[in-house]
Amino acid sequence: MAGRIEDYALIGDMQTAALVCRDGTVDWLCLPRFDSHAIFAGLLGTEEHGFWRLGPAHAADAEPPTAARRTYRGDSLILESEWDTPRGTVRVTDFMPPRDGAPQLIRIVEGVTGRVPMRSALRMRFSYGRVVPWVHKHDGRTVAVAGPDSVWFDTSAETYGKALTTYADFTVAPGDRIAFTISWEPSHKEPPAMPEPEASLEATESFWREWVEQCTYHGPYREAVVRSLITLKALTYAPTGGIVAAPTTSLPEDIGGVRNWDYRYTWLRDAAITLSSLLRTGYRDEARAWREWLLRAVAGDPENLQIMYGIAGERELGEAELDWLPGYEDSAPVRVGNGAAHQLQLDVYGEVTEALHLAHMTGLARNDYASLLQLKLIRYLEDHWDEPDEGIWEVRGPRRHFVHSKVMAWVAVDRTIKLIESGDADGPLERWRELRDDIHRDVCEKGYDKERNTFTQSYGSKELDASLLLIPQMGFLPPDDKRVIGTIEAIQRELSTPDGFILRYPTEGEQEGVDGLPGDEGAFLACSFWMADDLAMIGRVDEARKLFEKLLSLRNDLGLLAEEWDPVRQRQVGNFPQAFSHVPLIDTALRLTASGAYGG
């Protein structure tokens, strides 16, 4: 049975990622890419759909013991888990070395005290748990083959097969170190090189240490910021610079419900705000790589900008349901692909333009095509900004004139005007200044409720939307504007949970609301961080700090956040870990540090 979402640790190699539970079970791993088929899909089903458990031996009718302690080794993505047993203490180190050849997941068992009986149980199931591979020996190595895929299992421990599972039973004493490795290779190619676990561990630790040393933030929230940065780096697909929103699919926003989506793709919005956080903390190489990814993905067709692409820039992300998987805690359907890829979401023009503007302002080397792309995007917005769209939350109901979408269209025009004014691009300056004024006037006239002193979710609506919190952060209106303050206070009144976190928008329980879906969802963590930002901007810095530190307390023991927080069940929900939660954590930490609003 899968653990709670927050029970999982992330390990990865910047091309794919695995989730490791507290009991030493790898319940999720896609090979060779984030968006490939899973070989361990127990997270979304049962043990029959694939897992790899490594930990102290236990009775067949007992639950596997959970680690007494676990941590990342320093500022790295190397997981160390320790079990205290009646016979002694044992440590398991899990990691995926940055790839130089075949992708590998390496697990090293180390005896600490006593003599501890251990068991490795490896059940590989290809194609999201649907296909049982042919497992056999090849030159003394164990290999599982199915169709185009082969996974090679290497260890010095003696192994045996039983019930379509590969086992190893062994005992470790102090100083013993026994390594287990799986490596993926296309099945038609020669076997991958024999792994070198100890050398790979040293190289992986060096990689992360050197990467973290580039961080320019040294404020009071450094631990949380660095862990979030490492998580964002882990969600970056190194060969292309694309950034996935999360390494998982179909972890539910509403446990037992249908709000289950595949997040293993590159949303322009999520990637753009990730880029902004990386730039603000000193990571220019990642920013440059993402900009190049963007230019390749959009090349030749900027007028038909998609809201998301595959990690190599693929456009077709057809959505399908895997009916053989029951879903996480029976949250069905399990989906792969994402049908929202072809939605119209006008706000992405603003997020992309803001990211390009920030890259320009922080001195990233000029790219003439990036400037040309920016100009083309504004020419498209000239003709389409006043159309209804699906908005930032990808509603599957009817299109509306979402206020946030209009605000971000204004941001796109505003930042492009600044680019032209700096002398780094040419464009119809006066015409676009008029366009900027027209959008601003339209939003203030049609998206603002004078009686309640608040902006609304969409034109003519009475509903609120937490994306309105971005109005002062984007510079659309100053923080001290009475309409901004009124909107912040209205969202606090109407979209707050009892523990003070923020919902995205009202949902209607069993009825289909604005998003066209039944059921509810948890508090959206990004929106809660936005609220902390806004409170700091309007001078309520102590309140902002308290909310921020309350949000930090929701992280799991390893500093990771999913997309949402279920205030009833008091647990994390949604895909995990989620870039769209870790990015605003970084941004809020930077803002509070700059304002001096922190304790201690």
N, C-alpha and C positions, 0 to 999 in steps of 0.2 A: 504493500500500500504506500502510495506517495506521501511524503511529509507535507507539513504546512509550507506555503510558498516561502516564508521567511526562514524556514529550516535549511534552505539551500545555500551553498557557496558557489561562486563563479570561478572557473578556471578557463583559460583560453590562450590561443596563439595568434590573435589578430587576424584569423581567417575563419575560425569557428570557435565554439565554446561548449563546455560541459557544465552541468549542475550536479553538485555532490551534496547528498543529504547528511545530516548529523550522524546517521548510523553507518556512514561509509559507503552508501549506495550511489552510484552514478545512474541517475534516472533519465537523463536527457543528454544526447550528443548527436549532432548531425555531422556527417563527413562526406566530402572534404570541406564544404563551405557552410556558412551560417544557414543558408537556404536549401541545403541538400536534404535528402531523406534522412530521418533519424535511424540510427542503429540501436539506440536505447530510447524507447518511447514510454517507459513505465510511468513517467510523469503524467501522461494523458490516458493511462489505461491501468494495466496490472503488470505483474512480473512476467506474464506471458508475452508482453510486448517489448521486452528487452530491458536488462539492467546489468550492472556490475557491482556486486557488494564485496568489500574487503574490510574485514574487521575481526574482532575476537570471535572464536567459535562459540556457538550457542545451540541449545537444544532445538530440535526440529519444530517443536510445537510452541516455541517461545519467540517473542519479538526480538529482533536483533538489537543488541545494546547500543545506546547512543554515546557519542564521545563526551567525556567529562569536560574537555576543553578543546577549543579550536581557535586558530588565529591565522592570519596571513603572516608569512615570514617578512618582518619589516615592511617596507613600502614596496611590496611586490604582489604578484598574483599566484604565489606559491602557498598552497593551503597545508597547514599542519594540524592534524587532529590527534588527540591523545585519549586513550581509554584506560581507566583504572579498573582492574579486574581482581578477583580474589587471588589470582596467581601472579599478579604483577602489572606493570604498566607498559603500554606499547604505543608507538607513534606511527602514523601513516602520513607521508608527504605526497600530495597530489599536485601535478602541474602539467602544463602543455608547453613545451619549449617553442619560442618563436621559430617559425618554420624555415628550415633549410633542407628541403627534400620532403619526405613523406610526413603527413600530419601524425603526431604521436600524443597519446595520453600516457603518462608515466606515473606509477604509484610505487613508492618505496616504503617498505615496512621496516621499522627499527625497534629492536628490543631496548627498553629503558631500565626496567627492574624485573626480577623474577624470570619465570619461564611461562610464556603466554601462548596457548594454542590458538592458531589463527585459521581462517578459511577465506579463500577467494572463490566466489561463485560468479561465473561469467556467462550470461545468456544473451547472445547477439541475435537480433531480429531485424532484418533489413526492411526497407520501405515502410517506415513507421510501424514496425511490429507485425507486418503482414506476412513477411517471407522468412521461412526458416532456412538458413544457409547450409551448405554442405561443409561440414567441419571435418578436417583430416590433417594428417601430419605430412609435412614436406621438408625433407632434409633436417629432420629433428625439430622443426618449428610447427606450431599449430596455426592453421589458416582456415578462415571461414570465407566461402565464396558463394555469391549469388548474383547472376547477371553480370553487370559491369563492375561490381564492387568486390574487393577482397580486403579482409582485415586480418592482420598477422598478430599473433599473441606470443610474446616471448617472456620467459621467466626461467630462473634456475631451479625453482620449486618443481616438484613432481606433480604432474597434472593427470586427471582422468575425466572421462565423460560419463554422465548419468542424466537421464531424463532430458536430453537435448540441452544440457548445460555442462560447461567445462569447470571442474573444481580443482582446487589445490588445498590440501590440508597440511599444515606445517606448524612448527613451534619456534618462537624467537626468544633468545636470551639477551642479556645486556651486551651491546656492541654488534649484534647481528643486524645485517642489512640485506634484505631480499627485495629485488626489484621486479615489477610486473609492467609490461608495456604492450599497448595495442598500437598498430600502425596501419594506416589505410593506403591502398594502392589500387589503381585500376586493375581489374582481374586479368587483363590480357598482357600486362607488363611483367617484367622480372620482379622477384620479391624485393621489398625494400631492404635497405642496409640494416644489419643488426644494430639495435639501439645501444647507446652508451649512456645509461641513466645517470651516473654520477657526474660525468662531464656535462651532460645536458642540464642537470640541476645547477651546476656552477655557472654555466653560460646564461641560463634563464635569470638567475639572481643578479648577475652583472648587468643584464639588459635592463631590468626594471630599476635597479639602483641608478644607473646612468640616466635613464629617462626621467625619473623623478627629480634628479638634481637640476633639471632645467626649469623647474617650477619657480616662478618669481613671487608667489604669495607666501608670506611668512607671518601671517597674522594669528590671532588667537584660535581660529577655527581650522588651523592647518591640517590636523588629522582628518577631519571630515572632508575638507577640500581635496587633499591628496588622494584619499580613497575614491572619491568621486571622479577625479581625473583619471586614475588608473582604470576605473570601470569604463569610462568613455573611450579610453585608448583600447581597451579590450573589445569594445563594440565597433572598432574601426577595421574595415577589411583592407589589410595592408597592401595587397597588389594594386588596388585602384584608388584608395582614399575614401571610398564610400563608407557611410556610417549607418549601421542598423539601429532601429529604434529600440530593439530588445533582441536577445538571442532565442526567444521562445515564440511559440504560437499557441493560441487558444487557452492560456491561463485566464480564468474568467474574471470579469469585472463584477459580476454578480454570481456568487457561488450557487450552482444548480441551475443557472439561467443560460441565455443564448448569446450574451454579449462576450463572444469569444473570437478573437481576431489574430491574424498572423502578422507579427511585427518584425519579421526578419528581412525587412527591406529598408531602403533609404528614403525616408520622407524628407523632402526639401526643407520643410519647416523645422523638423527636429535636428537635421544635420546642420542647418544654418545657425540655429541657436547654440548647438554644440561647438561649432566653429568659433562663435563669439566668445564662449567661455574659455576655449583653448587659447585664443589670441590674448585674452585679458590675463592669462596666467603664464604666458611666455612660450607657448607651443606653436611656433610659426610654421614648422615643417608640416604638421598635420593640416594647418589652415591652407597651405599652398597645395597639398595633395588633394584636399577636398575641392578647392577651386578648380583644379584641373579635371577632377571627376565631373564636376558640374558642367564644365564647358563641353566635355565629351558627351555627356548624357543628353544635353539640350541641343547639341550641334545640329544645325541645319533646320531646326523646327522650333524656334523659341516661342512662336505664337501659340503652339499647342503644348505649352508647358504642363507636364504631369505633376501631380502632387507628390508622387513617389515613383521610384525606379528600383530595379534590381541592383544588387551591390556592384555589378559591373556596368550598370547603365541600361539594363534590359527594360523594355517598355511593357511587355506583355506579362502580367502577373495574375493570370486567370484564377478565380477563386473556386475551390472545390471542397467537398466535405468528406472526411474519412469515417465512414459509418461503422468500421470495425473497431474504432476506439471509443470507449464510453465517455471519455473526457475527464478532466481533473475534477474529482469529487462529483462525478456524474453531471458535469457541466457540458452539455452537448448543444450544437454540433462542434466537432473538432474541424477547424478550417485550415487549409493551406492555400497560399495565394491571397490576393486581396482585391476584391471588386471595387474598392474605393479609388483605385489608381486613376480612373478616368473621370472622377468627379471634377467639377469646377469649384475651386477654392481660391478666390481672388487674393486672400491674405498671403499666399505663398510668394506672390510677387514682391510684397513688402519685406518678408523675412529674407528672401534671397538678396534683394537689393541692400537691405540693412547689413547683411553679412559681407557683401562685397564692399560696401562703404567702410565698414570697420577695418577690413583688410587693407584698404587703401589708406585709411587714417593712421594705422599702426605701422606703415612703412613697408608692407609686403610689396615685393617688386611688381611693378606695373605690368599688366597683361592687357594688350590692346583689344584682344577679343573679348575679355571680360567687360571692358567698357562698352564695346559695341553691343554685347548681349544686353547690358543694362539699358541701353538706349532702345533696343528693340522691344524689351519688355514694357517700357513706358509707352511706346507707340501702340502696343496692344491694349494697355490699360486705358488709353485715351478713348477707345471705342467701346470698352467693355466694363469699366469700373462701376457703372450704374445698373448692371444686371444683377438679378438674384443669383445666389450660389448655395453650395452645401455647407460652407463655413468651416471654421477651424476644427470642429468636432466631427466632421464627416457624417452629418446626419443622413439617414436613409429615408427621411420623409421628404416633403416637397421643398424646393428651393425657396429661399427667403432673402430679403435684403439685410443681411447680418451686419450689425454696426461694426464689429471687430474687423470684418472683411473690408469695409469702406475705410476704416482708420488705417489699415495696413496698405491699402491702395494709396492713401495720402502719404504714408511713409515712403513708399517706393518713389513717388514723384518728388517728394522733398529731398531725399538723398541724392537723386539724380540731378536735381537742380544744384545741389552743393558740389557735385562732381564737375558740372559745367562751370560753375562760378570759380572753382579752383584752377581752371584752365586745362584740365586733363581730359576734357571731352567737349565736343561741339553739339549743340542742339538748339531747338527753338525756345530760348530761355523765357521770353515774355509769355509765349503761349502756354508753357508748362507752369509758369507762376500763376497764370489765370486758372489753369486746371487744378492746381493745388488749392487755390482759394475756393473753387467751385465744390470740390469734394468736402472741404472743411465745412463750408456753409451748409451743404446738404446733410451732413451727419448731425450738425448742431440743430438743424431745424426739424429733421425727421426722426432722428434717433434719440432724442432727449425728451423726457417726460417732465414738463415744468411743474406740474402739480406735486410730484413726488421728489423732484430735484434729483433725478438720476437718469443716466443713459440706460437704454433698454437693449434686450438681446437683438431685436430686429425692428425695422421700421413698422410702426403701428402696433407693436407688441407691448404688453404690460410686464412680460417676464424679464428677469435679470439673467446675466451671463457673466461668469467669472473672467472671461477674456476681456471684459471692459476694464479690468484692473491694469491692463497694459496701456491705457490711454495716456497717463502721465509718464510712464516709463519710455514710451516712444516719442515723447515730446509733442504730442498732438495738442495737449493743453498743459499749462503749468500745474504743479501739484497743489498750489494754493487756490486754484480756481474753485469756486463754490460748487460747480457741477461735478468736478472730480471728487471733492470731499463728500458730496452727497451720494455719489455712486459707490464710493468705498463703504460708507456707512450703511447704505441700502443692502449691499452684498453681505455685509456682516450680519444684518438683521435677518435676511431672507434666505441666504444660501449657506449659513454656518451650521455645522453639526453641534450637538450639545457640548462636545469637547473642543470646539473652536476652530475646526478645520473647515475647508471650503469645498462645496459641491460645484461642479461645472455649471449646471443649470438645473431647473426643476425636472424631475422625472415623475411619471404618473403611476407608479406601481404596476398593476396588471394591465393598465391601459397604455396604448401607444402614445407617447408624448411627441415632442418636437423632433426627436431623433428617429421616429418611426419604429421603435423597438419596445417590446414589453419589458417589465421588470425595472428594478432600481440599480444603482451603482454606489460605490463608496465615495468618500471625499477624494477629490483629485489632488494629489500632492503638489503638482506644479502650481495649481491655483492657490494653494495655501502658502507656498513660498512667495507668490506674487503679492498676496495680501501683506505678508511681512515687509516686502519691499515698499509697498505703497504706504504702509503705516510709518515707516522710517522717513519716506519722502515728505509726508505731511507733518512731521515733527513729533509723532507719537513713537519715539525710538525705544522707549522702555517696553512698551507693548509689543513692538516689532521684535525685539530681542527675545522676549518671553515666548512668542509664537514660534520663532525660529528654533529656539532650543527645545521646544516641545516637539517640533517636527523632527529634529535630530534624534530624539528619543524613540521615534518610530522605526529607525533603522534596525536591521537585525544585528546580531552580535559581531558581524563582519563589516558593518557599515553600508549595507546594501538596501536599496529601496525598490519596490515594485511601482506600478503606476498609481495605485489608489490605496486608501485605508478604509476598511469596513468598520464604521463606528459601532455597529451592533455586535459583531463577532470579535471586535478588537484584534484584527489581524490584517496583514497585507493581502491585497488582491490585484489581479491584472498581471500582464506579462512582466517578466523579472529577469535581471534587473533592468530598469527602465531609464533610458537616456533622458527622457523628458522630465524625470524627477531629479536626477543628479545634476543636470545643467542649472536649474534655478537655485538649487542648494548652493552651488558655487557662486552664482551671481549675488544671492542674498548675503552670503558670507562676506563677499567683497564690499558690498554696500554698507553693511553694518560695521565692518572694520574701518572703513573710511570715515564713518560718522562717529566712531568711538563708542558705539552702542553695543557693548559686550560686557559680560560680567567678569569678576575675578580681578 
